[in-house]
Amino acid sequence: MTYAPPGAYLLNVPEPAAGQVRIKVAAATLNPVDAEVRAGSFGGVGKRLGLGWDVAGTVDAVGTATSWAVGDEVVALLVAMGKSLGTHADYVIVDADAVAKTPTTVDAVHAATLPLNALAAAQALDLLDIQKGQSLLVTGAAGAVGGYAVQLAAHRGISVTALAREGDEEFVRSLGAAHFTTSGAVEPGSVDAVLDAAILGEAALERVRDGGAYVGVIPNAHPASVRGVRTGSVSVTADGARLTELVALLDEGVLTARVAETYALGDVAETYALGDVAKAHARLAEGGVRGRVVLVP
């Protein structure tokens, strides 16, 4: 697998087709899935694969059959798996129905952290189908997906137990968690559902009551059903309408965009650009990141 550096497409800027827009990238988030793609975990041997799923920026070209206009400031999710160009670039083509107007209360760097992680949390909660007054265990509650899940669930009146490191208790409670626990401290069968952002698998499944629900965050990697527990995993899909709702919740203060560090994507003429990107990947690999690493051109 080869990685196309930022700026590699500047001499051949992609053009939007019908129902698409081109976004001039202002910020793009580095997510764990990017590290997995770079490491070859999803195939692509011998192919040029692009990295980056989240983008915040400005529409600078539009295809036909779209209501977006040049100059619109937007955020979007590009499901980049298998594509030759992701959002870690100077320009990116995105389907118009995957786009939402950018939040008004945060800058582009913070806005870029919203699409993938917030959509993953929202779509996972949809799969769980739990209602107000029910109980939910969120593992990895201090992480990006887990944090959004805690906030969305608490906003819906769901009683959230947050599983995270001891040092994160104050933080996850500030997100709306009613209860806090560390690994292994939740009684088996004690919650209606689990959103397993920490990928604990069967250990998390044990905490769900008979007939409850479990959803993981890696597609098709969830444990088998036991005790009548419905199990599944979220495969995130681009959804501009849903993203618009999440942007509104961010602007209302229901959701919190968190940036851990920023790194320069650089310019095609700058030889140090890939060094900064490599540093960003190295920081992600260290673990313990609270918030997202964001790349800025």
Secondary structure, DSSP 8 states (H G I E B T S, - for coil): -EE--TTTTGGG-----TTEEEEEEEEEEE-HHHHHHHTTTT--TTSEE----EEEEEEEEE-SS----TT-EEEEE---TT-S--SSSSEEEEEGGGEEE--SSS-HHHHTTSHHHHHHHHHHHHHHT--TT-EEEEETTTSHHHHHHHHHHHHTT-EEEEE--GGGHHHHHHTT-SEEE-TT-S-TT-EEEEEETT--THHHHTTEEEEEEEEESSTT------TT-EEEE------HHHHHHHHHHHHHTSS---EEEEEE---TT-TTHHHHHHHHHHHHHH---SSEEEEE-
